[in-house]
Amino acid sequence: MADKLDIATQLVHAGERRDVPNGLPVATPLYTTATFTYPTMAEVDRVFAGETPGFIYTRYGNPTTAALEEAMTALEAGAGACAYATGMAALHAAIFACELSPGSTILASQDLYGATTELLMTVFGSFGVKTVTVDFSDVNLVAEKARELRPRLILAETISNPLLKVCDLDACAEIARSVGARLIIDNTFASPYLCRPLEHGADMVMHSATKYLSGHADTMGGVIVSRDPADMTALIGTMKLVGGVLGVWQAHEIMRGIKTLAVRIERQCENAARLAEHLGNHPKIARVHYPGLAAEAQREVARRMLRSPYFGALVSIELKENTKEAAFRFMDGLRLCVRATSLGDVFTEVLHPATASHREVAPARRRQLGIADGLVRISVGIEAIADVIADIDAALGAA
């Protein structure tokens, strides 16, 4: 037939839709196709109906993205996973899957990423969903508020942003069960290598895959993993209808990053421990926030929640000159560490929470939460830690 076609037609079709090769690719291929075809419409109909496995349209699913979802299901020991364009899109879908309605209450940690709080208050609040925040480091207070409010959903982070408090997931899961609430845990700061919240009783776990899972500052994505396969209908439905679909290139980059997660995060955690210890007595630092240097009760929680002997790969510091200007002078003085609004990458990154992750939080509320103007969050990379320490010491000396 090809011999009879005009060259203009051949240019469009030549080489396309070849049979799948007999050899099995050792790495997941990039399926950069928007749609899929089948030999007959009867087969298309069966795939659309869910009677036959297959793919129809990449907004509904794609083999490359499905491979990432399969990997995350295994890594978090869940029943299923769904990938999204960003961590915020993933969190939105997870909250939506909890079947909230006007008058429902969410009990959330006061120590959350600023955009998460904004999502709860602004987006879900506009639909009549009330959010109450409390200090999740006080599990008795959490239990008391849960009994009082009877929330539909409880939401927290494994390691909080930016003060690095480790949540007692076992206690939160028990509280959630006692009041019939769902428990969603943002596990971004820990990654599945350090903690698997579903094993501690969480119902769903969220990751901003942009961070440790990817690890190279070159892609964005989000993933939800659920312990209950019944959640998948809502999670996939939200992906299809709202359209926050993870691109196949991004899925491929995240998959590639996951392969080195263990070796990266072990080095990052070791570096963070050495940096925290070094900065603990620095004359220009008022306080170091790091789970390994917390009070004994908090360290005990961290030891139960996180893979031994690690305490995470982030360190937050409060400068003695507790001003934005002092924080900026310190950050501007850095030559090796990167000023960036992210974390979890192979290089060390610094962020000023008051003007970045928690910029939309009112100044009085930030102070109430302990997010000082002189607070700087450091995401420690895989560099030689002596070089990182030297860069930070030099910047502190010049600040």
C-alpha positions as CSV (number, residue, x, y, z in Angstrom):
1,M,0.0,0.0,0.0
2,A,2.9,2.4,0.8
3,D,4.0,2.4,-2.8
4,K,0.7,3.8,-3.9
5,L,0.6,6.6,-1.4
6,D,1.6,10.2,-2.2
7,I,4.9,11.3,-0.5
8,A,2.9,13.8,1.6
9,T,1.0,10.9,3.1
10,Q,4.1,8.8,3.6
11,L,5.8,11.6,5.5
12,V,3.0,11.5,8.0
13,H,2.8,7.7,8.5
14,A,6.1,6.1,7.5
15,G,7.8,4.3,10.4
16,E,4.9,4.8,12.8
17,R,2.9,2.2,14.8
18,R,5.5,-0.6,14.4
19,D,4.9,-3.8,16.4
20,V,6.2,-4.0,19.9
21,P,9.7,-5.6,19.8
22,N,10.2,-9.1,21.1
23,G,13.0,-8.0,23.4
24,L,12.0,-6.6,26.8
25,P,13.5,-3.2,27.4
26,V,15.6,-3.2,30.6
27,A,14.6,0.5,31.3
28,T,11.0,1.7,31.0
29,P,10.6,3.4,27.6
30,L,9.2,6.9,27.1
31,Y,5.8,6.5,25.6
32,T,5.5,10.0,24.2
33,T,2.1,9.5,22.6
34,A,-1.1,11.3,23.4
35,T,-3.4,8.4,22.4
36,F,-3.3,4.7,21.5
37,T,-5.0,2.7,18.7
38,Y,-6.2,-0.9,18.4
39,P,-6.9,-3.2,15.5
40,T,-10.7,-3.0,15.9
41,M,-13.2,-0.7,17.5
42,A,-14.5,-3.6,19.5
43,E,-11.1,-3.7,21.3
44,V,-11.2,0.1,21.9
45,D,-14.6,-0.3,23.4
46,R,-13.5,-3.1,25.8
47,V,-10.5,-1.0,27.0
48,F,-12.7,2.1,27.5
49,A,-15.1,0.0,29.5
50,G,-12.3,-1.4,31.7
51,E,-13.0,-5.0,30.5
52,T,-9.6,-5.4,28.9
53,P,-6.3,-3.9,30.2
54,G,-4.8,-1.2,28.0
55,F,-4.3,2.5,27.4
56,I,-6.5,4.9,25.4
57,Y,-5.5,8.4,26.1
58,T,-2.5,9.7,28.1
59,R,-4.7,11.9,30.4
60,Y,-6.3,8.6,31.4
61,G,-3.0,6.7,31.8
62,N,0.3,6.0,30.1
63,P,2.7,3.1,30.4
64,T,5.6,5.3,31.5
65,T,3.6,6.9,34.2
66,A,2.0,3.6,35.2
67,A,5.6,2.2,35.8
68,L,6.2,5.0,38.2
69,E,2.9,4.4,40.0
70,E,3.8,0.7,40.3
71,A,7.2,1.6,41.7
72,M,5.7,3.9,44.3
73,T,3.0,1.4,45.3
74,A,5.8,-1.0,46.1
75,L,8.1,1.5,47.8
76,E,5.3,2.7,50.1
77,A,3.8,-0.7,50.6
78,G,0.4,0.5,49.4
79,A,-2.5,-0.9,47.4
80,G,-2.2,1.6,44.5
81,A,-0.7,4.9,43.5
82,C,-1.6,7.8,41.2
83,A,0.9,10.3,39.8
84,Y,0.1,14.0,39.2
85,A,1.8,17.1,37.7
86,T,2.9,18.5,41.1
87,G,2.8,17.6,44.7
88,M,0.0,20.2,45.3
89,A,-2.2,18.6,42.6
90,A,-1.6,15.2,44.3
91,L,-2.6,16.6,47.7
92,H,-5.7,18.2,46.3
93,A,-6.7,14.9,44.8
94,A,-6.1,13.0,48.1
95,I,-8.2,15.5,50.1
96,F,-10.9,15.3,47.5
97,A,-10.9,11.5,47.7
98,C,-11.8,11.8,51.4
99,E,-15.4,12.8,50.4
100,L,-15.5,16.1,52.3
101,S,-18.7,18.1,52.2
102,P,-19.8,21.5,53.5
103,G,-19.6,21.4,57.3
104,S,-16.8,18.8,57.3
105,T,-13.7,19.5,59.4
106,I,-10.0,18.9,58.7
107,L,-7.7,18.7,61.7
108,A,-4.2,19.7,60.4
109,S,-0.8,20.2,61.8
110,Q,0.1,23.8,62.4
111,D,3.5,23.0,61.0
112,L,2.7,22.5,57.3
113,Y,4.1,23.8,54.0
114,G,2.5,27.3,53.5
115,A,0.8,26.3,50.2
116,T,-0.8,23.3,51.9
117,T,-2.4,25.5,54.6
118,E,-3.5,27.9,51.8
119,L,-5.1,25.1,49.9
120,L,-7.0,24.0,53.0
121,M,-8.1,27.5,54.0
122,T,-8.7,29.0,50.6
123,V,-9.8,26.3,48.2
124,F,-11.5,23.8,50.5
125,G,-12.6,26.6,52.8
126,S,-14.6,28.2,50.0
127,F,-16.7,25.0,49.8
128,G,-17.6,25.2,53.5
129,V,-14.9,22.8,54.8
130,K,-13.4,24.0,58.1
131,T,-9.7,23.5,58.9
132,V,-8.4,23.7,62.5
133,T,-4.7,23.6,63.1
134,V,-2.9,22.4,66.2
135,D,0.6,21.5,67.3
136,F,1.0,17.8,66.3
137,S,4.1,17.5,68.6
138,D,1.6,17.4,71.4
139,V,-0.4,14.2,70.7
140,N,-2.6,14.7,73.8
141,L,-3.8,18.0,72.3
142,V,-4.3,16.4,68.9
143,A,-6.4,13.7,70.6
144,E,-8.4,16.2,72.6
145,K,-9.1,18.3,69.4
146,A,-10.1,15.2,67.5
147,R,-12.6,14.2,70.1
148,E,-14.0,17.7,70.2
149,L,-14.2,18.3,66.4
150,R,-14.8,14.8,65.0
151,P,-12.8,15.6,61.9
152,R,-13.3,13.8,58.6
153,L,-9.6,14.2,57.8
154,I,-6.4,14.5,59.8
155,L,-3.4,15.9,57.9
156,A,0.3,16.1,58.9
157,E,3.9,15.9,57.6
158,T,6.3,13.2,58.6
159,I,9.0,15.8,59.1
160,S,7.5,19.3,59.2
161,N,8.4,22.3,57.0
162,P,10.5,24.2,58.0
163,L,11.0,23.5,61.8
164,L,11.7,19.8,61.2
165,K,9.4,18.3,63.9
166,V,8.9,14.5,63.4
167,C,5.3,13.5,63.7
168,D,4.3,10.5,65.8
169,L,2.5,8.7,63.0
170,D,1.5,5.7,65.2
171,A,-0.3,8.0,67.7
172,C,-2.0,10.0,64.9
173,A,-3.2,6.9,63.2
174,E,-4.7,5.7,66.5
175,I,-6.4,9.1,67.0
176,A,-7.8,9.0,63.5
177,R,-9.2,5.5,63.9
178,S,-10.8,6.5,67.2
179,V,-12.9,9.3,65.6
180,G,-13.4,7.7,62.2
181,A,-11.1,10.1,60.3
182,R,-8.9,9.5,57.4
183,L,-5.2,10.2,57.9
184,I,-3.1,11.7,55.1
185,I,0.7,12.1,55.6
186,D,2.9,14.3,53.5
187,N,6.1,12.2,53.4
188,T,8.1,14.5,51.1
189,F,10.8,15.4,53.6
190,A,11.4,11.8,54.7
191,S,10.9,9.8,51.4
192,P,9.9,6.1,51.5
193,Y,13.6,5.3,52.3
194,L,13.4,6.9,55.7
195,C,9.7,6.3,56.5
196,R,6.7,4.4,55.2
197,P,3.6,6.1,56.8
198,L,1.2,3.4,55.6
199,E,3.0,0.9,57.8
200,H,2.3,3.3,60.7
201,G,-1.4,3.4,60.0
202,A,-1.8,6.3,57.6
203,D,-4.6,5.9,54.9
204,M,-2.8,7.8,52.2
205,V,0.7,9.2,51.7
206,M,1.7,12.1,49.5
207,H,5.0,13.0,47.9
208,S,6.2,16.1,46.1
209,A,8.2,13.9,43.7
210,T,10.0,17.1,42.7
211,K,12.1,16.7,45.8
212,Y,14.0,13.6,47.0
213,L,12.4,11.1,44.6
214,S,13.7,13.0,41.6
215,G,16.6,14.6,43.4
216,H,18.2,16.5,40.6
217,A,16.1,19.8,40.3
218,D,15.1,19.0,36.8
219,T,11.4,17.9,37.0
220,M,8.2,18.3,38.9
221,G,5.6,15.8,40.0
222,G,3.5,14.5,42.8
223,V,2.3,11.0,43.9
224,I,-0.4,9.7,46.2
225,V,-0.2,6.1,47.5
226,S,-3.2,4.6,49.2
227,R,-3.5,1.6,51.6
228,D,-7.1,1.0,50.3
229,P,-7.7,0.1,46.7
230,A,-11.2,1.7,46.9
231,D,-9.5,5.1,46.9
232,M,-8.1,4.6,43.4
233,T,-11.5,5.4,41.7
234,A,-11.5,8.9,43.2
235,L,-7.8,9.5,42.8
236,I,-7.8,8.5,39.1
237,G,-11.1,10.2,38.5
238,T,-9.7,13.5,39.8
239,M,-6.6,13.1,37.7
240,K,-8.8,12.6,34.6
241,L,-11.3,15.3,35.2
242,V,-9.2,18.1,36.8
243,G,-6.3,17.2,34.4
244,G,-3.3,17.6,36.7
245,V,-1.6,14.7,34.8
246,L,2.1,13.9,35.1
247,G,3.9,14.2,31.8
248,V,5.8,11.1,30.6
249,W,9.1,12.9,30.5
250,Q,8.7,13.9,34.1
251,A,7.7,10.3,35.0
252,H,10.8,9.0,33.4
253,E,13.0,11.5,35.2
254,I,11.4,10.7,38.6
255,M,11.8,6.9,37.9
256,R,15.5,7.5,37.1
257,G,16.0,9.5,40.3
258,I,14.3,6.8,42.5
259,K,17.0,4.3,41.5
260,T,19.6,6.3,43.4
261,L,17.4,7.4,46.3
262,A,19.0,5.2,48.9
263,V,22.6,6.1,48.2
264,R,21.7,9.8,47.8
265,I,19.7,10.2,51.0
266,E,22.1,8.2,53.1
267,R,24.9,10.6,52.1
268,Q,22.6,13.6,52.6
269,C,21.6,12.5,56.1
270,E,25.2,11.8,57.1
271,N,26.1,15.3,55.9
272,A,23.2,16.9,57.6
273,A,24.1,15.3,61.0
274,R,27.7,16.6,60.7
275,L,26.5,20.1,59.6
276,A,23.9,20.3,62.5
277,E,26.6,19.3,65.0
278,H,29.0,21.8,63.6
279,L,26.5,24.7,63.7
280,G,25.2,23.8,67.2
281,N,27.7,26.1,68.9
282,H,28.3,28.7,66.2
283,P,28.4,32.2,67.8
284,K,26.1,33.7,65.1
285,I,23.4,31.1,65.4
286,A,20.7,31.2,68.1
287,R,19.2,27.8,67.5
288,V,19.6,24.8,65.2
289,H,16.5,22.8,64.3
290,Y,17.4,19.2,63.5
291,P,15.6,16.1,64.8
292,G,18.8,14.6,66.0
293,L,19.4,17.6,68.3
294,A,15.8,17.9,69.6
295,A,14.7,17.2,73.1
296,E,14.8,13.6,74.1
297,A,11.1,13.0,73.7
298,Q,11.2,14.3,70.1
299,R,14.4,12.3,69.4
300,E,12.6,9.2,70.6
301,V,9.7,9.8,68.2
302,A,12.2,10.4,65.4
303,R,14.0,7.2,66.1
304,R,10.7,5.3,66.0
305,M,9.5,6.9,62.7
306,L,12.8,7.2,60.7
307,R,15.2,4.6,59.5
308,S,18.0,4.2,62.0
309,P,20.5,5.9,62.4
310,Y,19.2,8.8,60.3
311,F,17.4,12.0,61.3
312,G,16.7,13.4,57.8
313,A,18.7,15.6,55.5
314,L,17.5,19.1,56.4
315,V,18.8,21.5,59.0
316,S,17.1,24.9,59.8
317,I,19.0,27.6,61.6
318,E,17.9,30.8,63.4
319,L,20.4,33.6,63.3
320,K,21.1,35.5,66.5
321,E,20.4,38.7,64.5
322,N,16.8,37.7,63.9
323,T,16.0,39.8,60.9
324,K,15.3,39.3,57.2
325,E,18.2,41.5,56.4
326,A,20.6,39.3,58.3
327,A,19.2,36.2,56.7
328,F,19.6,37.7,53.2
329,R,23.2,38.8,54.0
330,F,24.1,35.3,55.0
331,M,22.4,33.7,52.0
332,D,23.9,36.2,49.6
333,G,27.3,35.4,51.0
334,L,27.1,31.7,50.0
335,R,29.2,30.7,47.0
336,L,28.7,26.9,46.9
337,C,25.2,26.4,48.4
338,V,22.4,27.3,46.1
339,R,19.7,29.8,46.9
340,A,16.6,27.9,45.7
341,T,13.0,27.4,46.5
342,S,13.1,23.6,46.7
343,L,14.9,20.8,48.5
344,G,16.0,17.2,48.3
345,D,18.4,17.8,45.4
346,V,22.0,16.5,45.0
347,F,23.4,19.9,45.8
348,T,22.9,21.9,49.0
349,E,20.1,24.5,48.8
350,V,19.1,27.3,51.2
351,L,15.7,28.9,51.5
352,H,14.3,31.7,53.6
353,P,10.8,30.4,54.7
354,A,9.4,33.8,55.7
355,T,9.7,35.0,52.1
356,A,9.4,31.7,50.2
357,S,7.6,28.6,51.5
358,H,5.6,30.6,54.1
359,R,5.4,33.9,52.4
360,E,1.6,34.0,52.3
361,V,1.3,33.3,56.1
362,A,0.6,36.5,58.0
363,P,3.7,37.8,59.9
364,A,2.0,37.5,63.3
365,R,1.0,33.9,62.5
366,R,4.6,33.1,61.3
367,R,6.0,34.4,64.6
368,Q,3.4,32.3,66.5
369,L,4.5,29.2,64.6
370,G,8.2,29.9,65.4
371,I,9.1,30.8,61.8
372,A,11.4,33.8,62.6
373,D,12.6,36.3,60.1
374,G,16.1,35.1,60.8
375,L,15.2,31.4,60.0
376,V,17.0,29.8,57.1
377,R,16.3,26.2,55.9
378,I,19.2,24.2,54.6
379,S,18.6,21.1,52.4
380,V,21.9,19.3,52.6
381,G,23.3,17.7,49.4
382,I,25.8,15.0,48.6
383,E,28.9,17.2,48.3
384,A,31.9,16.7,50.5
385,I,30.5,18.1,53.7
386,A,33.8,19.9,54.5
387,D,33.2,22.1,51.5
388,V,29.6,22.9,52.5
389,I,30.7,23.7,56.1
390,A,33.4,26.0,54.8
391,D,30.9,27.9,52.6
392,I,28.4,28.3,55.4
393,D,31.1,29.4,57.9
394,A,32.4,32.0,55.4
395,A,28.9,33.4,54.7
396,L,28.1,33.5,58.4
397,G,31.4,35.3,59.1
398,A,30.6,37.9,56.5
399,A,26.9,38.4,57.4
